[in-house]
C-alpha cells in the first residue's frame, strides 16, 4: 500500500466513513462550552427573577421580567458607578504599567547576559509559587510607611512587577525575537531602549495582548487587597462595594446577581474587543515554548 492510499479516508459502498475520533472531540468541545457558559447564563436567569423564584423547588430555568427592578435596587443600595469608575482607573493604570515594566524586565532577562541573571530569574520563579495572601501584611506595612493607606494608588504599586507576566513575556521573547535582528540593530548603533521599543515590542504584540487581558481581569476582580488597604469609604473598588449587597439577615440574591451581572459586562466587552490578540498570544506562546 502506497502513502497516497493510506492517506485516503475509509469508504464503504463508495461513501465516506466519519472518523469517530473527530466526532468525540466535537462532543467534548460542545459539552465544555455548555459547562463554561452555564454559570453566566444562570446568573442572568437569577438576575431577571425574584429571590422567591430562586428558592423554588425545582428551580426556575426561564428568564423573568424583574431585571430592571433588580438593577434599580442595586443602584439605590450601593454607589455602583462611583466604585466602577475607581476600578476602571486602577485597572487601566495598572495594566499599562504592568505591560511596560514586565516587558522591559522580560526583554532584559531573555536577551542580555549580566551577573546574577540566573539567580534573579530563579527567584522570580520561586515567587510565582507563593500564595499572594502571604504578601498582604508586608504590602500593608509598606503602604502605611509611605502614607498610601486608603488611597487608590496603593492598589497599583504591588501589582507592577508581575512574576507571571515577566515569565510569560520572557518565554515569548526568547523564542520570538531573533538574536540576529538585535545584533544588526547594535551594529547600526541602536541602544538598549531602542532595541526594546522599536524591535522587541512590535514583535510581541500578541503576548502583550494576552498579558493586558490577564492583568486587567485580575485587577478588576481583586477583592482581598482592596478590602484591606482601602479604609476610605469613598475610594472603594467595585468588588468591595458589591460585597455590601450581602450584608444583612436576609439577602436579596436576585439583586446580588444583578450587581454581579452589571460588574461582569465590562469584562465581556473588553474581552470581545481584544479576544483575537488574547487567543493568538495564548496559542503562539504555547507553540513557541515547546
Phi, psi and omega in degrees: 000132182277170179295329179293321180295321182290334182280344182286142178291150179293141180230150175226118181065029179083000180249144180290144172261130177287139178285125180297333180296318178295320178295319178298319179297319179294322179295316179297317178296318179297317179294321179296320178296316179298318179296321181289323184279335187303314180302321179292318178295321179293325175298317179296318180298314180293327181289338182263358179246184177261167178297325177299320178295326180294325183278356181294151177232118000290157182295157181275124183253017179247155180287142179259194183238022185251018184297311181297323178295318179293322177296320179297322177295321178298313183293331178279341184267320184229164175274078188294308186289327176295315178291327177294320177298318176301317182292319179298316180296313182295315182295321180292311180297316180298317181297315180298315180292323177297316180299317182290308186290316182293319180293323178295315179293318181295320178297319179295314180295323188279327191240001182229138179259125179214159182299132178082011183297313182295322179294316180295319181290323175296321176297321177299316178296325177297319179296331178295333184274348183274141176296141181295335182296336180294337184269355186296313182296310177300322179295319180293320178297318179297314179297325179292320182291328180265002174077030181256003179297131181091356181253149182295330181293345175291343179279331186278320188302313183292345185262358189292309179272081184278118184297317179296319181298318178295316179297315181299311181291328176299313180296321181290314181293322183301324182257340187258347179245109184295138177295327180298324180292321177290323177297320178295323179293322179294322178296325179281359176096011180285132177276186183301308186292326178291323175298318180293313188282318187266341183246306186289310185302313179299334183274347183244026181301318177301319179293322177294323178296317177299312182294326179298314178295317181300313182292319181295315181295317178299317180291321180296320185269357182296133183235315189294309183295314174300324179296325183281315192267337182269092181272349179270117182301337180276355183239032180273158178267175188296319183294322177292320180293321179296331179297337179292341179290341182268358182280133178131166180286325179241122182262130175275093187291331177295322177292319179299316180293327176295319176295319178297318179297316178297324180287333182276336184301316177301325178293321178297319180295314180297317180294323179296324181290318186254016185298320182298313178293325179298311182290320178298319179295318181294314183287317181293321178296322179294320181290317182290332182282350181275000000 
